[in-house]
Amino acid sequence: MALNRYEALDLMHRRRLQILVHSVIYYRFNDSLISDQTWSKWALELETLQKKYPEIAEMLPWSDEFRDFNHSTGYNLPLNDPWAIGTARQLLSMKYKHAF
């Protein structure tokens, strides 16, 4: 699927947010909301997009933190980021609220 520059920017930004939040959920809270397969798919897609559009990757939030990102792990991402922690907590609370 060919993307125009705006679509690439939008998808790359969305994948960064997803990868960061779900890495916080996994590494900080020892939980998960998505399968490892889904995380790997998103991570590989992000890695590919960042290599194909490096100039766009540099414009997005967390450009330094994601500069050398590869799809093998999210352990080295900013897992202490307040926004990511808050979003992770919100998603986890929704998961457990609906579990009962």
MARFITOR-544261 format. One record per residue: residue number from 1; x, y, z of N, C-alpha, C in turn. Coordinates in steps of 0.001 Angstrom, whole numbers, plus 500000, padded with zeros to 6 digits. Example, Ala and Ser with C-alpha at 12.3 -4.5 7.8 and 13.67 -1.06 7.14 Angstrom:
! MARFITOR-544261
REC kefi n_east n_north   n_up ca_east ca_north  ca_up c_east c_north   c_up
REC    1 513190  494310 507800  512300   495500 507800 513200  496700 507800
REC    2 512850  497750 507080  513670   498940 507140 512900  500030 507870
//
This chain:
! MARFITOR-544261
REC kefi n_east n_north   n_up ca_east ca_north  ca_up c_east c_north   c_up
REC    1 500838  498817 500000  500000   500000 500000 500883  501247 500000
REC    2 500737  502050 499002  501515   503279 498891 500852  504379 499726
REC    3 501668  505098 500456  501174   506187 501293 501681  507513 500778
REC    4 500839  508532 500842  501364   509867 500576 502053  510350 501854
REC    5 502698  511481 501787  503504   511953 502916 502655  512210 504167
REC    6 501453  512745 503984  500586   512999 505134 500155  511685 505775
REC    7 499800  510697 504985  499404   509386 505510 500571  508720 506230
REC    8 501772  508867 505680  502961   508302 506318 503204  508973 507669
REC    9 503085  510291 507714  503269   511030 508961 502235  510588 509983
REC   10 500983  510509 509585  499905   510133 510486 500104  508716 511032
REC   11 500413  507779 510164  500592   506391 510595 501832  506237 511475
REC   12 502914  506902 511112  504133   506823 511909 503893  507392 513315
REC   13 503185  508491 513401  502881   509097 514693 501999  508169 515520
REC   14 500974  507615 514907  500077   506693 515606 500831  505466 516110
REC   15 501691  504908 515277  502458   503726 515692 503417  504052 516836
REC   16 504032  505222 516811  504907   505606 517925 504125  505656 519227
REC   17 502956  506288 519178  502141   506379 520385 501729  504993 520868
REC   18 501295  504153 519949  500879   502801 520318 502039  501990 520889
REC   19 503166  502032 520221  504338   501274 520675 504785  501756 522045
REC   20 504821  503059 522247  505250   503605 523533 504285  503203 524645
REC   21 503005  503412 524448  502025   503109 525491 502010  501615 525811
REC   22 502023  500783 524793  501967   499349 525048 503290  498815 525618
REC   23 504388  499505 525353  505656   499151 526003 505602  499508 527486
REC   24 505007  500643 527821  504818   501017 529226 503943  499973 529921
REC   25 502854  499593 529288  501958   498589 529878 502724  497293 530136
REC   26 503521  496891 529195  504239   495617 529298 505388  495682 530305
REC   27 506252  496686 530165  507471   496735 530985 507270  497351 532366
REC   28 506422  498353 532499  506224   499004 533796 505133  498334 534618
REC   29 504057  497903 533928  502909   497368 534651 502763  495847 534523
REC   30 503702  495220 533843  503709   493765 533706 502344  493226 533258
REC   31 501809  493849 532221  500485   493493 531714 500502  493654 530208
REC   32 499423  493306 529574  499316   493538 528128 497860  493652 527724
REC   33 497633  494425 526699  496302   494589 526123 496252  494066 524695
REC   34 497406  493881 524113  497497   493400 522735 498413  492183 522705
REC   35 498298  491415 521663  499156   490229 521525 500578  490646 521137
REC   36 501513  489767 521404  502888   489999 520961 502939  490131 519442
REC   37 502111  489383 518768  502059   489433 517303 501625  490819 516819
REC   38 500625  491396 517455  500174   492740 517080 501265  493763 517339
REC   39 501899  493681 518529  502973   494620 518850 504088  494514 517809
REC   40 504479  493295 517481  505554   493085 516500 505178  493626 515132
REC   41 503938  493445 514741  503475   493970 513450 503566  495492 513427
REC   42 503063  496127 514484  503134   497586 514572 504580  498063 514590
REC   43 505429  497381 515359  506826   497789 515499 507576  497660 514175
REC   44 507352  496588 513468  507997   496405 512167 507501  497452 511168
REC   45 506220  497727 511225  505654   498765 510349 506282  500122 510658
REC   46 506430  500442 511938  507057   501704 512324 508503  501757 511871
REC   47 509248  500705 512109  510648   500675 511688 510768  500896 510180
REC   48 509927  500240 509416  509947   500376 507956 509610  501800 507532
REC   49 508579  502374 508130  508189   503750 507801 509305  504737 508132
REC   50 509938  504569 509280  511000   505496 509677 512197  505420 508745
REC   51 512472  504251 508236  513572   504118 507276 513199  504705 505919
REC   52 511951  504551 505525  511501   505052 504232 511322  506571 504231
REC   53 510921  507127 505371  510647   508564 505479 511421  509168 506656
REC   54 512746  509161 506626  513519   509654 507776 513284  511129 508080
REC   55 513008  511922 507058  512770   513349 507298 511471  513571 508056
REC   56 510478  512742 507821  509223   512834 508569 509438  512323 509991
REC   57 510175  511242 510126  510450   510675 511449 511104  511706 512367
REC   58 511956  512540 511820  512642   513566 512622 511706  514685 513061
REC   59 510600  514865 512367  509657   515935 512700 508702  515552 513828
REC   60 508546  514280 514079  507542   513799 515021 508038  513820 516459
REC   61 507095  513818 517412  507499   513721 518826 508313  512465 519079
REC   62 509210  512541 520018  510105   511463 520431 511037  511039 519300
REC   63 511455  511995 518472  512345   511644 517354 513677  511088 517865
REC   64 514213  511647 518929  515473   511127 519471 515288  509713 520023
REC   65 514227  509513 520770  513996   508229 521424 513713  507100 520427
REC   66 513125  507447 519289  512791   506437 518290 513789  506386 517131
REC   67 514843  507196 517193  515777   507284 516076 516355  505933 515672
REC   68 516818  505165 516595  517425   503865 516290 516495  502705 516641
REC   69 515208  502979 516686  514237   501953 517053 514285  500790 516070
REC   70 514311  499590 516630  514100   498419 515781 512963  497619 516407
REC   71 512370  496799 515631  511134   496158 516052 511301  495043 517089
REC   72 512495  494853 517606  512724   493741 518538 512271  494029 519963
REC   73 512286  495295 520393  511944   495602 521785 511531  497062 521953
REC   74 510734  497308 522980  510392   498663 523366 511001  499018 524714
REC   75 511893  498164 525196  512475   498340 526527 513266  499637 526660
REC   76 513886  500086 525589  514746   501272 525666 514005  502571 525337
REC   77 512703  502520 525231  511908   503725 524970 511701  504495 526280
REC   78 511195  505731 526209  510999   506530 527430 509807  506033 528250
REC   79 510018  504959 528984  508946   504314 529735 508509  505102 530959
REC   80 509221  506177 531271  508846   507051 532389 508110  508300 531925
REC   81 507781  508371 530653  507091   509540 530125 505720  509680 530802
REC   82 505425  510838 531407  504159   511011 532133 502915  510789 531261
REC   83 502937  511282 530035  501781   511071 529160 501576  509583 528894
REC   84 502638  508869 528567  502536   507446 528253 502066  506651 529473
REC   85 502566  506988 530651  502141   506304 531876 500662  506569 532140
REC   86 500236  507806 532011  498832   508145 532234 497909  507445 531248
REC   87 498314  507396 530002  497510   506726 528987 497465  505228 529252
REC   88 498585  504653 529626  498635   503224 529947 497717  502912 531127
REC   89 497761  503729 532155  496896   503520 533322 495423  503597 532939
REC   90 495103  504564 532104  493713   504720 531668 493244  503483 530895
REC   91 494062  503002 529978  493699   501815 529200 493564  500582 530093
REC   92 494488  500425 531032  494415   499282 531946 493178  499361 532840
REC   93 492823  500554 533283  491627   500684 534127 490378  500323 533330
REC   94 490351  500655 532053  489226   500279 531208 489165  498766 531039
REC   95 490323  498142 530886  490376   496686 530748 489780  496011 531979
REC   96 490194  496436 533148  489746   495782 534372 488338  496194 534765
REC   97 487919  497350 534368  486531   497778 534625 485562  496884 533853
REC   98 485931  496529 532624  485061   495697 531788 485212  494217 532091
REC   99 486194  493847 532882  486421   492439 533190 485446  491932 534248
REC  100 484831  492853 534971  483940   492448 536077 482508  492782 535793
//
